Amino acid sequence: DPANNPQHWRISDRRLRDFLYVSVMAIAAKYSSKLNTPARTQDLLTDVHGFLAGLKNEDDPDSARIADFAVSTSTPTAFKGSGAQLYDIMVETFDHMDSPVFRMEVGSTVDVTVLK
């Protein structure tokens, strides 16, 4: 379980997670130390959404790097006045094809029309 044993993370998942984190922090840098106005919050969400939409690439799904994502903000009351703003980013990755498993039926009585 990677949550309990970080060394068991797939290296490709870890690299993607690191890439996403660094990229989102670079996007957020231009908003840092500015007033947290509703317009700035929306602009930041829009920038992050645009970045992730590029990785999802709905126009060319075969070149997509992620399967889906969601971005939102939900700052708890405890954060108010602290200068911190909480953003939630969820990214769904594609499964890996490390071990394809095939289920086969072979024989003269197999009905292949089931799969057609």
VENZI-V455386 format. One record per residue. N is the residue number from 1. SS is DSSP state (helix for helix, strand for strand, loop for the rest). Layout:
((N	SS) (N	SS))
This chain:
((1	loop) (2	loop) (3	loop) (4	loop) (5	loop) (6	helix) (7	helix) (8	helix) (9	loop) (10	loop) (11	helix) (12	helix) (13	helix) (14	helix) (15	helix) (16	helix) (17	helix) (18	helix) (19	helix) (20	helix) (21	helix) (22	helix) (23	helix) (24	helix) (25	helix) (26	helix) (27	helix) (28	helix) (29	helix) (30	loop) (31	loop) (32	loop) (33	loop) (34	loop) (35	loop) (36	loop) (37	loop) (38	helix) (39	helix) (40	helix) (41	helix) (42	helix) (43	helix) (44	helix) (45	helix) (46	helix) (47	helix) (48	helix) (49	helix) (50	helix) (51	helix) (52	helix) (53	helix) (54	helix) (55	helix) (56	helix) (57	loop) (58	helix) (59	helix) (60	helix) (61	helix) (62	helix) (63	helix) (64	loop) (65	loop) (66	loop) (67	loop) (68	strand) (69	strand) (70	strand) (71	strand) (72	strand) (73	strand) (74	loop) (75	loop) (76	loop) (77	helix) (78	helix) (79	helix) (80	loop) (81	loop) (82	loop) (83	loop) (84	loop) (85	loop) (86	loop) (87	strand) (88	strand) (89	strand) (90	strand) (91	strand) (92	strand) (93	loop) (94	loop) (95	loop) (96	loop) (97	loop) (98	loop) (99	loop) (100	loop) (101	loop) (102	loop) (103	loop) (104	loop) (105	loop) (106	loop) (107	loop) (108	loop) (109	loop) (110	loop) (111	loop) (112	helix) (113	helix) (114	helix) (115	helix) (116	loop))
